[in-house]
Amino acid sequence: MKKSAPAWVKDAIFYQIFPDRFCRSGKYNAVGKFVDWKTRPNRENMFGGNLAGITDKLNYIKSLGVNAIYLCPIFKSNSNHRYHTVDYFEIDPVLGTLEDFDKLVSKAHKLGLRIILDGVFNHCSRGFFQFNSLMELGEESPYRDWFHVHSWPIRAYQGKPNYECWWGYPALPKFNTDCKDVREYLFSVAEYWTRRGIDGWRLDVPNEIDDDSFWQEFRRRVKRINKDAYIVGEIWDEPSRWLQGDQFDGVMNYPFRKAVMAYLFENAPIDTDEFCKRLTAAFPKDRFGVQMNLLGSHDTTRLASLPMSSFDRIKLAYALMFFLPGTPCVYYGDEIGMEGGKDPDNRRTFPWDTLPQAKKQPVYAFVKSLIALRNKNAVLRQGDLKIALENGILTISRNFKGAHAELRIDGSLKNCEKAFSITFDGI
């Protein structure tokens, strides 16, 4: 029997946080040395952002009008991004303690903010205990079936790895999810943190666990604990397979982002006719679930640093994201126009010391106004969608219980500042 996506997600607006770079609070002092907060990021440097820092800034997050937070990985790891998991049951000691995590979730919930965690279940770190066992014991390891090993001994540091790993990186050995013990371990991780009070999971590269039964069981286990948990997959391509009602509640809507980038921010942009086609394809009628619409993330160049970027083009991009069906997601700092090129430059630290000046950036007021607009008008959250192109004007319409909203775009984009308008009727 197919299940529906949680009702609250249509009303949600997410704020994505990269924990190492958001806020470093003195309320928790991790052992070790960290680079200065204003240093430019590279692949390895650590800034020491922590959970206490996120807790300290929840009032700021709430003040934006958003009502949900997506946290990049927070489990024990030896990388600044923490997609190299060492222990799935421990908070990374640089980030804080389990008590800090509980305080964060508790305060967020009191403020009406939900929290979803990043689940990296396709691969782990060389430091993961069971993989360490393979390096120490070889074929005699009781965990030899947990991974895809082609020969012995394990070559984890020199030469080409002789085991399957994510995109060939030896630091990221891939789990053998056909192994019953692996499946039970990963499901128990999902159950543990769901019981701890989180509101869902963002799943990292779930398509690389190419097994419907794995994600069907994952869904059953999570929903058994919290039927309203939101399960959203990082799927970059056509997502229909994952949206049959038995696996994910939605996917990160990269087809939407790709269409907006190609239309507004590339040196050789697509025309409005092609944009209309791509936009329609990104929002097919009767698609299951609630998709997470995004313009930026820890994997993409920030809007302010894209080719052809301007405030007016950023305005139109945001207007599209907040006007269309799904749940919008704002990448930390994009609301104040933070710059950042390709990874890792897109993971700069949040400039708390200059926030008063940053709030004067016009993008801040505009994003807040769109958040308020969406929160106020149910038609933007619940309404049916119609996309039409006529005489060079692209019209996006939403209708809900007698209310009507339109976003009209002048396809010429000759004057992007005046290229679009939003109107409401019956509200």
N, C-alpha and C positions, 0 to 999 in steps of 0.2 A: 504493500500500500504506500503510495507516494505521500510525502509530508510537505507541508508548506514552509516557506521561510519565516523566521520570527517576525511578528507584526511590527516590532519596534524599529526594525532596520530601515523601513521606508521613511521614518521620521528622523533618522540619525544623520548627523554630519560628523565625519571622523577627522581627527587630527593625528597625523603620523609623527612619531618621535623616534629618533635615532639616539638611544640613551647615552652613549659616550659623549655626545656633543650638545646635549640640551641644557643641562644645568649641573654644576658641581657644588653641592651644599656642604658646608662645614659641619653639619650635624652628623655626617658620617665621614670618617677618615680611613680610606683604604691604605693598606701597607704598600709602599712602593713610591716611585717618583713618576710624575706625569708632566707633560709638556705644558708650557704656558697656554692659557685659554685662547690667546689671540694668534697662536701659531697656525700656519696653513696645514691642513691635514695631508698625510701621505698614507701609504698602504699599512704601515705598521704603528705609527705613533698613537699613544693613548693619552686622552685628555682627562679622564677621571670623572666624567659625568656620572651621576648616581641616582638611585631611586628616591633618596631623600630630596634631591634637587627637583625631581619631577613633582614630588608631593608639595614642595614649597611653591611651585608655580601653577598648581591646579587652579587657583583663583584667576590667574591670567588666562589660562586655557578656557575656563568657564566664561570669562568676560568676552571672549570672541563670539560666543553664542553656539559653539559646537557642543555636542553632548556625548561624544564617544572618542576613545583614544585607541590607536593601534600602535603597540610597542614593537619595535624591532627586537630581535632575540635578547633575552635577559639571563639565560642559563650559563653556567660555568663554562668558560671558553678561554683560549689563548689568542684571541684575535679581537681587534677593536670593534668589529661588526658582530661578532659572536655567532656567525653562521658555522663555526667550527666547534661543535658542542663536545665538551669533555664529560659533563654530567648533567642529565636532564632533570634531575631532582634537586639540584642546588642552584641558588641564585649566585651569579658570578660575584666573587668577593670584592671585586673592584666596584660593583654596583651597590652592594649592601648585603643585608641579611634577610632571612625569611620574615623577620619581624618588620623590616622596612617595607617589604613587599605587601604584607598584610595591612600596614598602615596606609600605603598608597591606595590599595583597592578599597579599603574602608572609607577613606576621605573622599575618593572619587565618587563612590556610590552615594555618599551623603550629599554631594554637590550635584547629583543627577548625571554623572559621567560614567558611562560604561567603559570597560577595558577588554580588549582582545589581545592575545599574545601571538607571537610568531612561532609557528611550529616547524622545525627543520627535521623532518623525519626520513628524508631520502638518504642522507649521509651524516657522518659525524666527524670527529677529529681523530688524528693519530693518537691524541692523548686520552681518548675514550678507553675505559678500563678493559673492555672486552677485546678491543683491537690491540692494546698493549700486550694482552695475553698472547695473541698470535705472534707478536714480535719476539716475545720472550720464550715461548714454548713451542712455536712452530706447529707442526702437524698434530702434536699431542695436546694442543690447547682444547679445552672443553667448548670453546666458542668458535671453532674453526668454521662451523656452518653459518655463522652470523654474517659472513662477508663472502664476496666472490673472489676467491684466491685461485690463480692460475698455476702457480708453482711455488715451491718452498726452497729456501727461506724467504720471508717477506722482504721486499726491497722498498722501504718506506722513505729513504732519505737520499739514496744514490742511484742514478740510472733511472730507466723507465720503470714505473711501478708495475708489479706483476699481480695486481689485483684491480678490480674495477673501482673507479673513483669519479667524483663529479667533474665532468669536463676534463678529465685527465690530470687533475691536481692531486698529487700524492697526499697532501694534507687533509683530503676529504674522502676517506674511504666510504664506498656506497654499501648500505645495508643490503643483506639478502632477505627481502621481505617475504620470500617463500618459506623461510624458516619459521616454524611455529613459535619458537622462543623469542625471536625478534619481534614478531607481530604482537605477542602478548606484552613484551616490554614496552613497545611504543604505545600500545593502547593504554597501558597502565599509566604512562606519562600523561596522556591526554586526560585520563580520568582524575588523576591526582590534582592537577592544576584547575580543572573544572570544578572539582569539589572545593578547591581553595577559594573559589568565588569569582573567577573570571567570567566574562560574558561571551567568550567565543575564541575562535582560532583563525588566524591568517596562515595558510599553509604554503610553505616555500616549495617551489618546483614540484607540485604534487603529480604532474603529468609524467615525471620520471619514475614514479612508482606506478608502473603501467599495469594496474591491477584493480579492476572495478570492485572486486570483493573486499580488498583491503580498505578502500574508502567507504564502502557500504557499512562494513563493521565499525570503522572509526566513527561514522555518523551515529550508528546505533548506540555505541558506548557513551559518546558525549551527550547525546540527547536523552539518554536514560537518566543522566544526572541533572541536566539543565535543558529542558525542552526548548527554551528560548535562546540557547546558545547560537551564535552566528558563525557559520563555517564558510569561509571565503578562500578560494584557491587562486594562487598566482599562475594564471594561464594567459600566455601572451598571444595565442592564436585562437582560432575558432573554437568556442568552448562548449558546443552543444552536448558533447558526450558526457560532460561533467555536470550538466544541468538537467538531469532527468528526474530530480526530486528524491533520489536515493543516495546522493553523495554530498554535493556542496549546496549551500544556500545562495551562492553567488560566486562570481569571479572578479578579479581586478580587471576593469574594462579597458585593456590596452588598445583594442581596436578603436575605441572612442578617442583615446589620447593620440594614437597614430594619425587619425583623420584630422584632428585639430592642428597637430604639428605640421602636417603636410599642407594644410590650407593657410595657416597664419604665420608660420615661423621658418619656413624653408626658403632658400634663395630662388628656387624654381618651384613655386607653389602649384598645387592642383587648382583647377578652376571650381567655381561654385557648383556646377553640375556634378562633377566628380565627388566633391565634398558631400553633396546631398546624397549620393549613392552610398558613400562609405558610412555616413552618419546613419542612414536607414538600416544598413547592414549591421551596425553596432547595436541597434535597438530593435531587434525583430519582434513582431507582435507575438504575444503569448509565450515568450521565453520564461522559463521557470526562475523564480527567485528574485533577489535584489542584488544588482551588480554594484561593485564599488568603483565609482567613476573617479579618475585621477588625472591630474596634469603634470604632477611631479612626484618623485619618490627618491629613495636612496640609490636607485639604479639609473636615474635619468638626469640629464643636464637641467639645471634650474631654469624656470621660465625667463628670468631676467638676463640670463646668459646665452639664450638661444639666438641663432641668426635671425635677423629681421625683428628682434624683440623691441617693443615699445610699450609704453603704458596703455595706449589705446588697444593694441593687439592683445595684451594681457587681460584688459577689461573684457573684451569680447570672448576670450577663451574661458574666463571665469563665468561670464554670463551664461555661456553654453552649458558648463558643468552643473551650475546650480539650477538651470532651467529644465534639464532633461531628467528622465526617470532614473532611479537608483539612489545610492547614498554617496554624496560627494565626500572626497577625502583631501584635506589640505596638508601638504608636507610642511613640517615645522619650519618657520622662517619665511616661507613663501608669502605669508600674509603681510610681511614688512619689506618685501622685495629683495630678499637675500640673493646674492649671486653665487654661482658655483658651476664649474664645468663638469666634465665627465668624472665618474667615480675615480678617485676619492674626493675630488674637489667639491662635489655636491654635498659633502658631509661636514661642512664647516660648523664651528660652534655658534650657538645662538648669542647675539651681542646684547646681553642683558644690561651692560653698563651704558650702552647708547640707545636703549629702547625708547626713552622719551622722544629722542630725535627721529628714530625709525618710525614711530607711530605717526609722524607728520608726513610720511610718504603717502601720496594719494592712493596707492594700492591698498593700504591698510584700511582706510575708511571705506573704500569700495567693496573689499571683501567682506567686511563686517556688515555692510548694508545688504549684500546679497544673502549672507547667512540669516540676517533678520527677516529678509523678504521671504526666504524659504520657510523659516520657522513660523511665520505669521500666516502663510497661505497654503492651505491643505492641497489646493489644486496643483502646486508644484511638487508635492510629495506623493500624492495619490492619483493624480489625474491621468487620463488616457493620453496617448501621444499621436500626433499627426505631423508629418514632415512633408512639405510641398515646395516646389520651385516653379515660379511663374513670372515671366517678364523680368527675369534677373533678380527677383526678390525671393529669398529663402524664408519661408514662414514655418516656425515650429510652434505648434499649438498644444495646449494642455486643457482638458475639460474634466470637471469633477463636480457632481451634484449642483448643476446650474452655474457654476463658476467657470470662467474662460480666461485663459492667459495666452498671450502670444509674444514670441520673440521674432522680430522681423530683421533680416540682414540684407543690406544692399550688396548684392553680389559683386559689384564693381570694386568695393573696398578702396575707392579712390581717396576717401576721407574716412579713415577707420574710426575716428572719434565720433563721427555721425553715422556710422555704418549700421548701427543696430538700435532698436528700441524695444521696450517691454511695455505691454499694456495689459490691464486687467478689466474684466467686466463681470458683473453679477456677484461681486464680493462685498 
